[in-house]
Amino acid sequence: LTRGLISAEAVMMALAPAIGRGEAHHLVAAACREAVRSDRHLGDVLNGMDEVRAHLDPGTISRLLAPESYTGLAAVLVDRVLAT
């Protein structure tokens, strides 16, 4: 439903070691704005950005944006509940 926007932070964190956190934030924020403006999936926008593609290939971008990989602390919280 969010066309990849919910996982934008994962892309930013993957870019940060290569280009710095500030620049990664700037690039991903710009990509998010463009995705919303053009009504496109964030992955399509990121794959069209040379600055991103220099560090992340399309497969990595796709994996980072996969909603099933964005579970946060869900597993830890479930384990805590089950332990009680």
C-alpha positions in Angstrom: 0.0 0.0 0.0 2.9 2.4 0.7 4.7 1.5 -2.5 7.9 0.8 -0.6 7.9 4.0 1.4 7.5 2.1 4.7 10.9 0.5 4.2 12.8 3.7 3.2 14.8 3.6 6.4 16.2 0.2 5.5 17.5 1.6 2.2 19.0 4.7 4.0 20.8 2.5 6.5 22.2 0.3 3.7 23.5 3.4 1.9 24.9 5.1 5.0 28.2 3.1 5.3 29.1 4.0 1.8 28.1 7.6 1.6 27.4 8.8 5.1 24.2 9.0 7.0 23.4 12.5 6.1 23.8 12.0 2.3 21.9 8.7 2.5 19.1 10.5 4.3 19.1 13.2 1.6 19.0 10.8 -1.3 16.3 8.5 0.1 14.1 11.5 1.2 14.4 12.9 -2.3 13.5 9.5 -3.7 10.5 9.3 -1.4 9.3 12.7 -2.5 9.6 11.7 -6.2 7.8 8.4 -5.6 4.9 10.3 -4.1 4.9 13.1 -6.7 5.0 10.7 -9.6 2.8 8.0 -8.0 5.6 5.3 -8.5 7.0 2.6 -6.3 10.1 3.7 -4.3 12.1 0.9 -5.8 11.5 2.2 -9.3 12.7 5.6 -8.3 15.7 4.4 -6.4 16.7 2.1 -9.4 16.7 5.2 -11.6 19.1 7.2 -9.4 22.7 6.8 -10.4 23.8 7.9 -6.9 22.0 5.0 -5.4 22.8 2.4 -8.1 26.5 3.1 -7.5 26.2 1.4 -4.2 23.0 -0.8 -4.3 22.1 -3.1 -7.1 18.4 -3.7 -8.1 18.3 -7.0 -6.2 19.5 -5.4 -3.0 17.0 -2.6 -3.3 14.2 -5.0 -3.9 15.2 -7.1 -0.8 15.5 -4.0 1.3 12.0 -2.8 0.3 10.3 -6.2 0.7 7.6 -5.8 3.3 8.1 -9.2 4.7 11.7 -8.3 5.7 10.5 -5.3 7.7 9.3 -6.8 10.9 11.2 -4.6 13.4 11.2 -6.0 16.9 8.1 -8.2 16.3 10.0 -11.5 16.9 11.6 -10.2 20.1 8.3 -9.0 21.4 6.5 -12.2 20.6 9.3 -14.2 22.4 8.9 -12.0 25.4 5.1 -12.5 25.5 5.5 -16.3 25.1 8.1 -16.4 27.8 5.7 -14.9 30.3 
